[in-house]
Amino acid sequence: MDFEFSEEQQAFAKEVEVFLDEHDDPHVFDVTRENMAQIVDTPRRRAFMALLGEQGWLGMTWPEEYGGGDGEGVYEYLLNEQLAGRGGPQIGKGVGIIGKTLIRHGNDHLKAEFLPKILRNEVEFAVGYSEPDAGSDAAAMKLKAVKDGDGWMLNGQKVWTTSAHFAEWYWLGARTDPDSKHQGITLFLVPLDHPGITIKEIWTMGDERTNEVFLDDVWVHDDYVVGDVNKGFQYISEALDLERFTMFTFSPVEQRFEILVEYVRTATRDGEPLRDDPVIRQRMARLATDLEVSRVLGLRVVHASMQGGTPPTTQASEYKLFTTELSKRLADASMDICGPGSQLRVRTKEAPLEGRSESTYRYTVIDTIGGGTSEVQKNIIARRELGLPKNF
Ligand SMILES: Cc1cc2nc3c(=O)[nH]c(=O)nc-3n(C[C@H](O)[C@H](O)[C@H](O)COP(=O)(O)OP(=O)(O)OC[C@H]3O[C@@H](n4cnc5c(N)ncnc54)[C@H](O)[C@@H]3O)c2cc1C
């Protein structure tokens, strides 16, 4: 079994590295935004993503008939991981989630309108599944869509919609059959500048904005229904499999580990080198081993995705569960090892790791919640992998 990348894959990774060095820009790349660095929220970040489009690097794995490169998923993985490792915007949402779902299930109108724009990075999306009474149990969503002429009238509320304040389109689940739960949800694309939409900010402990979104008589034409009416939950579940992998990348965890190793190698406490402390050495060795497990779990998802068919659900859940929990364990270790100075704010020059410990500690909490909590991932693994009964 070979866990290494082929020569061609390594050459591509090198090409990406050189490109990123040439386009290095602190307004685009910022590791201190941790996992939220992935969002494409400023004009500079959008312009950079458009450059990736010009390189032919957006949609590398899409079929050629939709303007893609028909390439293997491993190339997209290599690109996304390099972007993530530098705190750059990433290809997860448009290319990975919305684009891939439209290719599988979208009508011709949606494909023609959105796929070319995604490839040129001319459109940003927000994803609206969660509601005040529907989080882990997303199929409990209540936002109502009622048939109205040759379209649908939408009313209700979403919560935790990241990106709604700068995106143009809303990828939104709504209840179209009140008598059925999982079979009563439809997926829509809704313009976020619709006059019936109100967006209210919510600020997280990770210094990033997310939103409450209210829909009041928002009419959407039938053309903007994604796939079949009442099959939306199936598409949402597939899209979540993609999200759990593409939006929770491995390289930022590795990058944070590397700076901590460097600190342990060089720092002293009470005049003694940290590297000589057996407790610290053992903790670092354990983290190094966990990191390797995470890397291989990720490669397993890439491998399974390349076999075709539906996205690999349990592998994606196992990867997300392990990697995001590891990310938190690493944040804890960073606080413990760096001592009291680790509480100093990020970008404080005199703080250990220039304050990365504190920002990582705050941000990584979100990773085990967004895209489905750790408990939800465990439920999926228990049910799908082990055949144990469903608990909701
Ligand atoms: C920063 C941030 C950004 C987000 N961005 C988006 C976004 O863009 N779009 C979007 O749609 N959503 C988004 N979310 C929402 C996210 O997907 C939900 O928060 C998540 O699914 C959990 O739902 P909840 O918050 O309602 O918690 P709840 O479902 O109320 O869960 C509360 C607790 O109970 C546990 N729990 C619930 N059910 C079970 C069960 N059956 N078995 C065991 N334990 C259980 C959970 O694990 C959790 O610990 C975001 C969340 C955050 C924090």
The ligand as an ORCA input file, in Angstrom:
! r2SCAN-3c Opt
* xyz 0 1
  C     -19.668     29.498     13.677
  C     -20.761     28.652     13.122
  C     -21.052     28.732     11.764
  C     -22.094     27.992     11.224
  N     -22.407     28.133      9.885
  C     -23.511     27.531      9.393
  C     -23.947     27.787      8.059
  O     -23.321     28.522      7.297
  N     -25.099     27.229      7.655
  C     -25.859     26.396      8.449
  O     -26.886     25.914      7.998
  N     -25.463     26.145      9.724
  C     -24.325     26.680     10.204
  N     -23.931     26.438     11.513
  C     -24.804     25.671     12.369
  C     -24.281     24.308     12.745
  O     -24.376     23.418     11.661
  C     -25.120     23.859     13.959
  O     -24.747     24.705     15.043
  C     -24.881     22.431     14.293
  O     -25.436     21.603     13.307
  C     -25.480     22.066     15.672
  O     -26.805     22.456     15.776
  P     -27.306     23.312     17.029
  O     -26.383     24.455     17.199
  O     -28.757     23.615     16.839
  O     -27.117     22.381     18.278
  P     -28.115     21.269     18.806
  O     -28.552     20.401     17.684
  O     -29.166     21.919     19.629
  O     -27.158     20.411     19.721
  C     -26.816     20.801     21.057
  C     -25.929     19.718     21.643
  O     -26.646     18.468     21.709
  C     -25.944     17.442     21.004
  N     -26.884     16.594     20.297
  C     -27.922     16.989     19.515
  N     -28.569     15.915     19.005
  C     -27.924     14.816     19.476
  C     -28.121     13.405     19.313
  N     -29.095     12.916     18.569
  N     -27.246     12.557     19.933
  C     -26.237     13.053     20.691
  N     -26.026     14.380     20.897
  C     -26.847     15.235     20.305
  C     -25.071     18.192     19.998
  O     -23.955     17.428     19.615
  C     -24.693     19.432     20.788
  O     -23.601     19.158     21.631
  C     -22.853     27.127     12.061
  C     -22.540     27.028     13.428
  C     -21.504     27.776     13.961
  C     -21.209     27.650     15.418
*
